[in-house]
């Protein structure tokens, strides 16, 4: 199994370690639910060093990304601006989702999922980048500090970052000395994602913990992103789904006429299914991935599900017929029973507030 | 890991306690709750239901997954611990206090055929 530079820190903290996408990572440090609530109420941090940053550099970098990404890189004009995008196949199927940061005209930093990293690199190289060099940055560790108090506690722990990152708007990043600070995340809360040299990760983590940032594992990461209505690649979407079928139509730039990979397929697709949220109404069990969903418009299937510590009930993302709308009644099949649920539009929770 | 001496056990990680009134309480072991993770839902059997040994009797759902709890011996369900509906986390905090259901055993000697604390410890060494 691969290990991040923080493995010894996790072991010392008593983390329960599990395998995830080939990496040995903390599932939790005692209580997944308390970790989840710490992020909603104050601040928590995640070791996301398994994710891969790839620097895309050169005079041809913008043109290359304009062809490779479904979202419009022309939106990236201000230094530090970040953008979410899917990486598509010609048929519109999703190869991965990623964040691309605009550093300067000839340098972009793309952060991709751990499980897709090798596949993504091979795919991007196969597109034949011209006057562009792709450099995987395995030398960098990544720590996501998330929660309403995350930024303040980051500055307490790492005062050197304050000046550069205090004025940072959401979805912008900045290089602050050796640390790339980005006001992004995967929890629905404010906070930073820090990309830093692997050798500095342990000290940064320990200082953050000392400033009251609670270490959190993959368990809380998954329940937080589910509440935030954020798709997990490989679960809510994959190569057999297009962005138009999983709530990501807003990230596909069909308007500018730019010829990106997957454009032709998506321009003519009339999606027959969409991805919406479900909230369990009574008791009877916990919604999980791959449960059958019955609706007036037909059948669907949950793609992610679990107990929501914020809502104190079970929630799910579900692939449903395209005509389904928020407010519709649904039933979910579970252990031979049919449990009543309500269709909602994700997110379920943002910035600590319940939205459904 | 905590394995009290005065209880009986199954290889599927249920514990059983003989109560003074002749009934038998059933719960899940410390090892089971540790492996399953934080509990968020329980489904208890109906009082009056007749269970055979090995029948699915209850379901516990953690943040990770749903797991069946089996009736280790045959008997009739005489009580279910409804307090767990509001506090499933008690299964994590006090696994040997948080009984799931009580059985009136069909065969009062059935309990003695189950694992004692020593044998249970050895079952997953």
Interface residues (C-beta under 8 A of the other chain):
Chain A: X28 X31 X32 X33 X219 X223 X283 X284 X285 X286 X288 X306 X307 X314 X335
Chain B: X37 X38 X40 X41 X43 X59 X61 X63 X64 X65 X66 X85
